[in-house]
Amino acid sequence: MKKCPNCNADIEDNFDVCWNCNYSMTDDEVIDFIEEPDTPKREIACLRCNTNLLCSGVYNFHEGTRYGLLGNIFELLVNKKSFEIYTCPKCGKVEFFVP
């Protein structure tokens, strides 16, 4: 274990960035991490109750079913679509959008 020179927290030997204050041992400075959102950010109001919808993420859908042991081969021939799914926390309405 080693000590962070910035905040004096214990850091594992195989880490170069402090978990507490983001101090980088190699750069000798505090690093600002910019988090990329993994879900799209759209402001969409529910058509029923006018509440802001919450994004559940991007989901992949396909037509048909898998066929036994060769199901993965047949997956190549299946029509697949991706959708952003938004849900209303108040009334439960679900909306699909093309990403």
DSSP file (Angstrom, degrees, kcal/mol; ACC not computed):
  #  RESIDUE AA STRUCTURE BP1 BP2  ACC     N-H-->O    O-->H-N    N-H-->O    O-->H-N    TCO  KAPPA ALPHA  PHI   PSI    X-CA   Y-CA   Z-CA
    1    1 A M              0   0    0      0, 0.0     2,-0.3     0, 0.0    11,-0.2   0.000 360.0 360.0 360.0 145.4    0.0    0.0    0.0
    2    2 A K  E     -A   11   0A   0      9,-2.9     9,-3.3     7,-0.0     2,-0.4  -0.879 360.0-117.1-127.3 163.9    1.1    3.5   -0.7
    3    3 A K  E     -A   10   0A   0     -2,-0.3     7,-0.2     7,-0.2     6,-0.0  -0.795  23.0-120.6-103.3 141.1   -0.2    6.9    0.5
    4    4 A C     >  -     0   0    0      5,-2.3     4,-1.7    -2,-0.4    20,-0.0  -0.658  14.7-148.4 -75.4 128.5   -1.6    9.6   -1.6
    5    5 A P  T  4 S+     0   0    0      0, 0.0    -1,-0.1     0, 0.0    -2,-0.0   0.685  94.4  50.0 -71.8 -15.6    0.5   12.8   -1.3
    6    6 A N  T  4 S+     0   0    0      3,-0.1    24,-0.0    23,-0.0    -2,-0.0   0.913 132.7   4.9 -87.9 -47.9   -2.6   15.0   -1.9
    7    7 A C  T  4 S-     0   0    0      2,-0.1    -1,-0.0    16,-0.0    -4,-0.0   0.428  90.5-121.9-121.0  -1.9   -5.2   13.5    0.6
    8    8 A N     <  +     0   0    0     -4,-1.7     2,-0.2     1,-0.2    -5,-0.0   0.715  58.3 151.1  68.2  23.5   -3.1   10.9    2.5
    9    9 A A        -     0   0    0      1,-0.1    -5,-2.3    -6,-0.0     2,-0.3  -0.518  52.7-103.2 -82.8 153.9   -5.5    8.1    1.6
   10   10 A D  E     -A    3   0A   0     -7,-0.2     2,-0.4    -2,-0.2    -7,-0.2  -0.637  40.1-170.4 -78.2 132.1   -4.3    4.5    1.2
   11   11 A I  E     -A    2   0A   0     -9,-3.3    -9,-2.9    -2,-0.3     7,-0.1  -0.973  25.4-112.2-125.8 137.9   -3.9    3.4   -2.4
   12   12 A E    >   -     0   0    0     -2,-0.4     3,-1.5   -11,-0.2     0, 0.0  -0.316  30.2-117.0 -63.1 151.7   -3.2   -0.1   -3.7
   13   13 A D  T 3  S+     0   0    0      1,-0.3    -1,-0.1     3,-0.0    -2,-0.0   0.784 111.5  55.6 -64.5 -28.8    0.2   -0.6   -5.2
   14   14 A N  T 3  S+     0   0    0      2,-0.0     2,-0.4     0, 0.0    -1,-0.3   0.415  93.7  84.5 -88.4   3.8   -1.1   -1.5   -8.7
   15   15 A F    <   -     0   0    0     -3,-1.5    -4,-0.0     1,-0.1     3,-0.0  -0.859  50.5-173.2-106.2 142.2   -3.2    1.8   -8.9
   16   16 A D  S    S+     0   0    0     -2,-0.4     9,-3.5     1,-0.1    10,-0.5   0.431  70.8  64.7-108.1  -3.5   -1.7    5.1  -10.1
   17   17 A V  B    S-B   24   0B   0      7,-0.2     7,-0.2     8,-0.1     2,-0.2  -0.976  86.1-117.2-124.2 134.8   -4.8    7.3   -9.4
   18   18 A C     >  -     0   0    0      5,-2.5     4,-1.3    -2,-0.4    -7,-0.1  -0.482  12.6-147.7 -70.5 134.3   -6.1    8.0   -5.9
   19   19 A W  T  4 S+     0   0    0     -2,-0.2    -1,-0.1    -9,-0.2    -8,-0.1   0.736  94.6  47.7 -72.3 -22.8   -9.7    6.7   -5.4
   20   20 A N  T  4 S+     0   0    0      1,-0.1    -1,-0.2     3,-0.1    -2,-0.0   0.899 130.6   8.8 -88.6 -44.8  -10.5    9.5   -3.0
   21   21 A C  T  4 S-     0   0    0      2,-0.1    -2,-0.1   -12,-0.0    10,-0.1   0.365  92.6-116.7-123.4   3.7   -9.3   12.7   -4.7
   22   22 A N     <  +     0   0    0     -4,-1.3     9,-3.0     1,-0.2     2,-0.4   0.771  53.2 165.1  63.9  28.5   -8.3   11.6   -8.3
   23   23 A Y  E     - C   0  30B   0      7,-0.3    -5,-2.5     5,-0.1     2,-0.5  -0.652  30.1-140.9 -77.2 128.2   -4.7   12.5   -7.8
   24   24 A S  E  >> -BC  17  29B   0      5,-2.9     4,-1.5    -2,-0.4     5,-0.8  -0.800   8.9-159.9 -93.5 124.7   -2.5   10.9  -10.5
   25   25 A M  T  45S+     0   0    0     -9,-3.5    -1,-0.1    -2,-0.5    -8,-0.1   0.827  93.4  47.9 -70.3 -32.3    0.9    9.6   -9.3
   26   26 A T  T  45S+     0   0    0    -10,-0.5    -1,-0.2     1,-0.2    -9,-0.1   0.852 120.8  34.4 -79.2 -34.1    2.3    9.7  -12.8
   27   27 A D  T  45S-     0   0    0      2,-0.2    -2,-0.2     0, 0.0    -1,-0.2   0.590  96.7-135.7 -94.9 -12.3    1.2   13.2  -13.7
   28   28 A D  T  <5S+     0   0    0     -4,-1.5     2,-0.3     1,-0.2    -3,-0.2   0.881  71.2  89.4  56.1  43.2    1.6   14.7  -10.1
   29   29 A E  E   <S-C   24   0B   0     -5,-0.8    -5,-2.9    -7,-0.1     2,-0.4  -0.983  85.7 -92.5-157.9 161.8   -1.8   16.5  -10.3
   30   30 A V  E     -C   23   0B   0     -2,-0.3     2,-0.4    -7,-0.3    -7,-0.3  -0.664  42.5-142.8 -79.6 130.7   -5.5   16.0   -9.6
   31   31 A I        -     0   0    0     -9,-3.0     2,-0.7    -2,-0.4    -1,-0.0  -0.798   1.2-143.7-100.0 134.1   -7.3   14.7  -12.7
   32   32 A D        -     0   0    0     -2,-0.4     2,-0.4     2,-0.0   -10,-0.0  -0.876  17.8-152.6 -94.8 114.6  -10.8   15.8  -13.7
   33   33 A F        -     0   0    0     -2,-0.7     2,-0.7     2,-0.0    -2,-0.0  -0.749   1.1-150.2 -88.5 130.9  -12.7   12.9  -15.2
   34   34 A I        -     0   0    0     -2,-0.4     2,-0.5     2,-0.0    -2,-0.0  -0.905  14.6-143.2-100.9 116.1  -15.4   13.7  -17.6
   35   35 A E        -     0   0    0     -2,-0.7    -2,-0.0     1,-0.0     0, 0.0  -0.682   6.1-145.2 -84.6 124.0  -18.1   11.1  -17.5
   36   36 A E        -     0   0    0     -2,-0.5     2,-0.2     1,-0.0    -1,-0.0  -0.754  24.1-119.0 -84.5 127.5  -19.7   10.2  -20.8
   37   37 A P        -     0   0    0      0, 0.0     4,-0.1     0, 0.0    -1,-0.0  -0.470  15.8-157.3 -68.5 135.1  -23.4    9.4  -20.4
   38   38 A D  S    S+     0   0    0     -2,-0.2    -2,-0.0     2,-0.1    -3,-0.0   0.591  78.6  57.5 -88.0 -10.2  -24.2    5.9  -21.5
   39   39 A T  S    S-     0   0    0     18,-0.1    16,-0.0    16,-0.0    45,-0.0  -0.938  94.6-105.9-118.4 144.8  -27.8    6.7  -22.1
   40   40 A P        -     0   0    0      0, 0.0     2,-0.7     0, 0.0    15,-0.1  -0.279  26.2-135.4 -65.0 151.8  -29.1    9.5  -24.4
   41   41 A K        +     0   0    0     -4,-0.1     2,-0.4     2,-0.0     0, 0.0  -0.899  37.3 154.6-114.3 102.7  -30.4   12.7  -22.9
   42   42 A R        -     0   0    0     -2,-0.7     2,-1.0    11,-0.1    13,-0.1  -0.972  40.9-134.1-123.6 142.4  -33.6   13.9  -24.4
   43   43 A E        +     0   0    0     -2,-0.4     2,-0.4     9,-0.1    11,-0.1  -0.834  40.7 163.5 -94.8 100.8  -36.2   16.0  -22.7
   44   44 A I        -     0   0    0     -2,-1.0     9,-3.1     9,-0.3     2,-0.3  -0.978  25.8-148.3-124.5 129.4  -39.5   14.2  -23.6
   45   45 A A  B     -D   52   0C   0     -2,-0.4     7,-0.2     7,-0.2     2,-0.1  -0.744  28.0-105.4 -96.6 144.2  -42.8   14.8  -21.9
   46   46 A C     >  -     0   0    0      5,-2.8     4,-1.5    -2,-0.3    -1,-0.1  -0.442  19.7-141.3 -65.7 136.1  -45.4   12.0  -21.5
   47   47 A L  T  4 S+     0   0    0      2,-0.2    -1,-0.1     1,-0.2    -2,-0.0   0.712  97.9  45.0 -72.9 -20.4  -48.3   12.5  -23.8
   48   48 A R  T  4 S+     0   0    0      3,-0.1    -1,-0.2     1,-0.0    -2,-0.0   0.917 133.1   8.3 -88.3 -49.8  -50.8   11.3  -21.1
   49   49 A C  T  4 S-     0   0    0      2,-0.1    -2,-0.2     0, 0.0     3,-0.1   0.371  90.0-122.3-120.4   3.6  -49.7   13.1  -18.0
   50   50 A N     <  +     0   0    0     -4,-1.5     2,-0.3     1,-0.2    -3,-0.1   0.735  62.2 142.6  61.3  27.3  -47.1   15.6  -19.2
   51   51 A T        -     0   0    0      1,-0.1    -5,-2.8    -6,-0.0    -1,-0.2  -0.724  61.4 -97.3 -92.1 146.8  -44.4   14.2  -16.8
   52   52 A N  B     -D   45   0C   0     -2,-0.3    -7,-0.2    -7,-0.2     2,-0.2  -0.454  40.9-126.2 -65.1 132.1  -40.8   14.0  -18.1
   53   53 A L        -     0   0    0     -9,-3.1     2,-0.4    -2,-0.2    -9,-0.3  -0.501  15.6-132.1 -78.5 148.1  -39.9   10.5  -19.3
   54   54 A L  E     -E   87   0D   0     33,-3.2    33,-2.7    -2,-0.2     2,-0.4  -0.863  18.5-124.0-101.8 134.1  -36.9    8.6  -18.0
   55   55 A C  E     -E   86   0D   0     -2,-0.4    31,-0.2    31,-0.2     3,-0.1  -0.644  21.2-173.5 -79.3 126.4  -34.5    7.0  -20.4
   56   56 A S  E     -     0   0D   0     29,-3.4     2,-0.2    -2,-0.4    30,-0.2   0.559  48.8-105.6 -92.8 -11.3  -34.1    3.3  -19.7
   57   57 A G  E     -E   85   0D   0     28,-0.7    28,-2.5   -17,-0.1     2,-0.5  -0.672  45.0 -48.3 119.8-174.7  -31.3    2.9  -22.3
   58   58 A V  E     -E   84   0D   0     26,-0.2     2,-0.4    -2,-0.2    26,-0.2  -0.885  54.2-170.4-102.3 126.3  -30.8    1.5  -25.8
   59   59 A Y  E     -E   83   0D   0     24,-2.9    24,-2.5    -2,-0.5     2,-0.5  -0.909  15.9-137.2-120.1 145.6  -32.2   -2.1  -26.3
   60   60 A N  E     -E   82   0D   0     -2,-0.4     2,-0.3    22,-0.2    22,-0.2  -0.881  22.6-175.1-103.4 130.0  -31.7   -4.4  -29.3
   61   61 A F  E     -E   81   0D   0     20,-3.3    20,-2.6    -2,-0.5     2,-0.3  -0.877   2.2-170.4-120.5 153.9  -34.7   -6.4  -30.5
   62   62 A H  E     -E   80   0D   0     -2,-0.3     2,-0.3    18,-0.2    18,-0.2  -0.981  22.2-116.5-142.7 156.3  -35.0   -9.1  -33.2
   63   63 A E  S    S+     0   0    0     16,-1.7    16,-0.1    -2,-0.3     2,-0.1  -0.648  73.7  12.8 -88.9 146.3  -37.7  -11.0  -35.0
   64   64 A G  S    S-     0   0    0     -2,-0.3     2,-0.3    14,-0.1    -2,-0.1  -0.244  81.0 -82.1  90.1-175.3  -38.1  -14.7  -34.7
   65   65 A T        -     0   0    0     -2,-0.1     2,-0.2     1,-0.0    -2,-0.0  -0.773  42.3 -90.4-125.4 169.3  -36.7  -17.3  -32.3
   66   66 A R        -     0   0    0     -2,-0.3     2,-0.7     1,-0.0     5,-0.1  -0.568  33.6-138.9 -80.4 147.9  -33.6  -19.3  -32.0
   67   67 A Y    >   -     0   0    0     -2,-0.2     3,-0.9     1,-0.2     7,-0.1  -0.779  41.6 -86.1-114.9  87.1  -33.5  -22.6  -33.7
   68   68 A G  G >  S-     0   0    0     -2,-0.7     3,-1.3     1,-0.2     4,-0.2  -0.138  96.5 -15.5  58.3-141.5  -31.8  -25.3  -31.6
   69   69 A L  G 3  S+     0   0    0      1,-0.3     3,-0.4     2,-0.1    -1,-0.2   0.766 138.8  54.0 -70.2 -26.1  -28.0  -25.7  -31.8
   70   70 A L  G X> S+     0   0    0     -3,-0.9     4,-1.9     1,-0.2     3,-0.6   0.204  74.3 112.4 -92.8  16.3  -27.8  -23.7  -35.0
   71   71 A G  H <> S+     0   0    0     -3,-1.3     4,-1.2     1,-0.2    -1,-0.2   0.853  72.3  54.6 -59.3 -37.9  -29.6  -20.7  -33.5
   72   72 A N  H 34 S+     0   0    0     -3,-0.4     4,-0.4     1,-0.2    -1,-0.2   0.841 107.2  50.8 -68.0 -31.4  -26.5  -18.5  -33.5
   73   73 A I  H X4 S+     0   0    0     -3,-0.6     3,-1.1     1,-0.2     4,-0.3   0.905 109.5  50.2 -69.4 -41.2  -26.0  -19.1  -37.2
   74   74 A F  H >< S+     0   0    0     -4,-1.9     3,-1.2     1,-0.2     4,-0.3   0.710  94.3  74.5 -70.7 -19.2  -29.7  -18.2  -38.0
   75   75 A E  G >< S+     0   0    0     -4,-1.2     3,-0.9     1,-0.3    -1,-0.2   0.788  87.1  63.5 -61.6 -26.5  -29.3  -15.0  -35.9
   76   76 A L  G <  S+     0   0    0     -3,-1.1    -1,-0.3    -4,-0.4    -2,-0.2   0.774 103.4  47.2 -67.5 -25.5  -27.3  -13.6  -38.9
   77   77 A L  G <  S+     0   0    0     -3,-1.2     2,-0.3    -4,-0.3    -1,-0.2   0.399  92.2 102.5 -96.1   1.5  -30.4  -13.8  -41.0
   78   78 A V  S <  S-     0   0    0     -3,-0.9     2,-0.5    -4,-0.3   -14,-0.1  -0.632  78.0-113.9 -92.2 144.0  -32.8  -12.2  -38.6
   79   79 A N        -     0   0    0     -2,-0.3   -16,-1.7   -16,-0.1     2,-0.4  -0.651  38.9-168.5 -75.2 119.8  -34.0   -8.6  -38.8
   80   80 A K  E     -E   62   0D   0     -2,-0.5     2,-0.3   -18,-0.2   -18,-0.2  -0.894   8.4-176.7-115.4 143.3  -32.6   -6.7  -35.8
   81   81 A K  E     -E   61   0D   0    -20,-2.6   -20,-3.3    -2,-0.4     2,-0.4  -0.977  14.7-145.8-135.4 148.4  -33.5   -3.2  -34.6
   82   82 A S  E     -E   60   0D   0     -2,-0.3     2,-0.3   -22,-0.2   -22,-0.2  -0.930  20.5-178.7-113.4 140.6  -32.2   -0.9  -31.8
   83   83 A F  E     -E   59   0D   0    -24,-2.5   -24,-2.9    -2,-0.4     2,-0.5  -0.992  28.6-130.5-138.1 144.6  -34.5    1.4  -29.9
   84   84 A E  E     -EF  58  97D   0     13,-3.5    13,-2.3    -2,-0.3     2,-0.5  -0.829  31.5-149.8 -85.2 131.4  -34.1    4.0  -27.1
   85   85 A I  E     -EF  57  96D   0    -28,-2.5   -29,-3.4    -2,-0.5   -28,-0.7  -0.919  14.6-174.0-111.2 126.9  -36.8    3.2  -24.5
   86   86 A Y  E     -EF  55  95D   0      9,-2.7     9,-2.9    -2,-0.5     2,-0.3  -0.957   4.9-165.9-118.2 136.4  -38.3    5.9  -22.4
   87   87 A T  E     -EF  54  94D   0    -33,-2.7   -33,-3.2    -2,-0.4     7,-0.2  -0.921  19.8-127.7-123.9 149.0  -40.8    5.2  -19.5
   88   88 A C     >  -     0   0    0      5,-2.3     4,-1.3    -2,-0.3   -35,-0.1  -0.833  10.8-156.4 -93.4 123.6  -43.1    7.5  -17.5
   89   89 A P  T  4 S+     0   0    0      0, 0.0    -1,-0.1     0, 0.0   -36,-0.1   0.696  90.3  46.6 -72.6 -16.2  -42.6    7.2  -13.8
   90   90 A K  T  4 S+     0   0    0      3,-0.1    -2,-0.0     1,-0.0    -3,-0.0   0.927 129.3  12.2 -91.4 -52.3  -46.1    8.4  -13.1
   91   91 A C  T  4 S-     0   0    0      2,-0.1    -1,-0.0   -40,-0.0    -4,-0.0   0.565  94.2-119.7-108.1 -10.0  -48.4    6.5  -15.5
   92   92 A G     <  +     0   0    0     -4,-1.3     2,-0.0     1,-0.2     0, 0.0   0.534  52.9 158.5  87.1   5.5  -46.2    3.8  -16.8
   93   93 A K        -     0   0    0     -6,-0.1    -5,-2.3     1,-0.0     2,-0.4  -0.374  26.6-152.7 -64.0 141.9  -46.4    4.7  -20.5
   94   94 A V  E     -F   87   0D   0     -7,-0.2     2,-0.4   -41,-0.1    -7,-0.2  -0.963  10.4-170.3-119.5 134.7  -43.5    3.4  -22.6
   95   95 A E  E     -F   86   0D   0     -9,-2.9    -9,-2.7    -2,-0.4     2,-0.4  -0.974   9.4-149.6-127.2 142.7  -42.2    5.0  -25.8
   96   96 A F  E     -F   85   0D   0     -2,-0.4     2,-0.3   -11,-0.2   -11,-0.2  -0.900  15.2-178.5-110.6 137.2  -39.7    3.7  -28.3
   97   97 A F  E     -F   84   0D   0    -13,-2.3   -13,-3.5    -2,-0.4    -2,-0.0  -0.982  31.9-114.7-132.8 147.1  -37.4    6.0  -30.4
   98   98 A V              0   0    0     -2,-0.3   -15,-0.2   -15,-0.2   -17,-0.0  -0.671 360.0 360.0 -76.9 128.9  -34.8    5.2  -33.1
   99   99 A P              0   0    0      0, 0.0    -1,-0.1     0, 0.0   -16,-0.1   0.518 360.0 360.0 -68.2 360.0  -31.4    6.1  -31.7
